[in-house]
C-alpha cells in the first residue's frame, strides 16, 4: 500500500509538471527507488515507532502489531511526511535528469505543503528550537521551519555554485530547502556532509570514464538522505 501511494505521488507530480508534453519516465528505476524508500521507512521508522527520529515520543511496545494494528497515528503521520519528502526529492531528481525547469506554482505548492503540515501537526516536527516558554508552540515550529529552510537554501546554493552544476541541477537548492524544513537545520548540515562525501566518491569513481547520467546531484542528495535517516537520532545526540 505504501509503495503504491509513493509511486502515485511521484508519477502524479511528473504528470503535473508536463501536462502537454510526453513524460520521460524511467519506470523500472522509479519503481526500484520508490520500493527502496518505502522499505527503508517501513523497517527503520514505522515498525520501530519512529525510534530513529530525535525528540519523538517513546513507545514501550513496537513492531507491526503494536504500531500498525493498534494504530499509532503520530508514527503513521511522520512516516508519510518523510515519505512525501523523499518522493519529492525523487521527482526533483527526475526533472533534473530531463533538464526541465520547475514552474513557480509547483515550487510554491511544495513549500506551502511541507511548511504548513508541521506547523499544524506538532508530532511531525518533534525537534523544535528551544525558545522562550511564552512563545506559542505553533510559532516555535514555524521558526524551526524557517531556520531549516534558510540553512538548506544557503547550503544548496553554495553546493550548486561550488560544484558548477549549472543547468544539470536547477532543483538542488529547492531540494535542500525542503529538506531543511522537514528535517531541521542540524539534520540538513549532517546530510550535506554525507552528500559531499558521496559526491566526491562518485566523481573519483568516474574519473577518466563516462559520466553516469542518472547520478544527478539531486539523486545523490536523495541517497544521502536515505543513508542519514536510520542514524538520525544517533547523529543528533552529538550536537
DAURKA-V62002 format. One record per residue. RES is the residue in one letter. D_FIRST is the distance of its C-alpha to the first C-alpha in whole Angstrom. Layout:
BEGIN
res->RES d_first->D_FIRST
res->RES d_first->D_FIRST
END
This chain:
BEGIN
res->X d_first->0
res->X d_first->4
res->X d_first->5
res->X d_first->5
res->X d_first->6
res->X d_first->9
res->X d_first->10
res->X d_first->11
res->X d_first->12
res->X d_first->15
res->X d_first->15
res->X d_first->16
res->X d_first->18
res->X d_first->20
res->X d_first->21
res->X d_first->22
res->X d_first->25
res->X d_first->26
res->X d_first->26
res->X d_first->29
res->X d_first->29
res->X d_first->27
res->X d_first->24
res->X d_first->25
res->X d_first->21
res->X d_first->21
res->X d_first->18
res->X d_first->18
res->X d_first->19
res->X d_first->16
res->X d_first->13
res->X d_first->15
res->X d_first->16
res->X d_first->12
res->X d_first->11
res->X d_first->14
res->X d_first->13
res->X d_first->10
res->X d_first->11
res->X d_first->14
res->X d_first->13
res->X d_first->11
res->X d_first->15
res->X d_first->17
res->X d_first->16
res->X d_first->13
res->X d_first->15
res->X d_first->18
res->X d_first->18
res->X d_first->19
res->X d_first->22
res->X d_first->22
res->X d_first->23
res->X d_first->26
res->X d_first->28
res->X d_first->24
res->X d_first->25
res->X d_first->26
res->X d_first->24
res->X d_first->26
res->X d_first->23
res->X d_first->20
res->X d_first->18
res->X d_first->15
res->X d_first->17
res->X d_first->19
res->X d_first->16
res->X d_first->13
res->X d_first->15
res->X d_first->18
res->X d_first->15
res->X d_first->17
res->X d_first->16
res->X d_first->18
res->X d_first->16
res->X d_first->13
res->X d_first->15
res->X d_first->16
res->X d_first->13
res->X d_first->12
res->X d_first->15
res->X d_first->16
res->X d_first->13
res->X d_first->14
res->X d_first->17
res->X d_first->16
res->X d_first->15
res->X d_first->18
res->X d_first->20
res->X d_first->19
res->X d_first->19
res->X d_first->23
res->X d_first->23
res->X d_first->23
res->X d_first->25
res->X d_first->28
res->X d_first->27
res->X d_first->28
res->X d_first->31
res->X d_first->30
res->X d_first->31
res->X d_first->29
res->X d_first->30
res->X d_first->31
res->X d_first->29
res->X d_first->26
res->X d_first->27
res->X d_first->28
res->X d_first->25
res->X d_first->23
res->X d_first->26
res->X d_first->26
res->X d_first->22
res->X d_first->22
res->X d_first->25
res->X d_first->25
res->X d_first->22
res->X d_first->24
res->X d_first->27
res->X d_first->25
res->X d_first->23
res->X d_first->25
res->X d_first->23
res->X d_first->21
res->X d_first->24
res->X d_first->26
res->X d_first->28
res->X d_first->31
res->X d_first->34
res->X d_first->37
res->X d_first->39
res->X d_first->42
res->X d_first->41
res->X d_first->42
res->X d_first->39
res->X d_first->37
res->X d_first->33
res->X d_first->32
res->X d_first->35
res->X d_first->34
res->X d_first->30
res->X d_first->31
res->X d_first->34
res->X d_first->31
res->X d_first->29
res->X d_first->33
res->X d_first->34
res->X d_first->31
res->X d_first->31
res->X d_first->34
res->X d_first->34
res->X d_first->31
res->X d_first->33
res->X d_first->36
res->X d_first->35
res->X d_first->33
res->X d_first->36
res->X d_first->38
res->X d_first->36
res->X d_first->36
res->X d_first->39
res->X d_first->40
res->X d_first->38
res->X d_first->40
res->X d_first->36
res->X d_first->38
res->X d_first->36
res->X d_first->33
res->X d_first->31
res->X d_first->32
res->X d_first->29
res->X d_first->29
res->X d_first->31
res->X d_first->28
res->X d_first->26
res->X d_first->28
res->X d_first->28
res->X d_first->25
res->X d_first->24
res->X d_first->27
res->X d_first->26
res->X d_first->23
res->X d_first->24
res->X d_first->28
res->X d_first->31
res->X d_first->32
res->X d_first->28
res->X d_first->29
res->X d_first->32
res->X d_first->31
res->X d_first->28
res->X d_first->31
res->X d_first->33
res->X d_first->30
res->X d_first->30
res->X d_first->34
res->X d_first->34
res->X d_first->31
res->X d_first->33
res->X d_first->36
res->X d_first->35
res->X d_first->33
res->X d_first->37
res->X d_first->39
res->X d_first->37
res->X d_first->37
res->X d_first->41
res->X d_first->43
res->X d_first->40
res->X d_first->38
res->X d_first->36
res->X d_first->32
res->X d_first->31
res->X d_first->27
res->X d_first->28
res->X d_first->28
res->X d_first->29
res->X d_first->26
res->X d_first->24
res->X d_first->26
res->X d_first->25
res->X d_first->22
res->X d_first->23
res->X d_first->25
res->X d_first->22
res->X d_first->20
res->X d_first->23
res->X d_first->24
res->X d_first->21
res->X d_first->22
res->X d_first->25
res->X d_first->25
res->X d_first->27
res->X d_first->29
res->X d_first->30
res->X d_first->31
res->X d_first->33
res->X d_first->36
res->X d_first->36
END
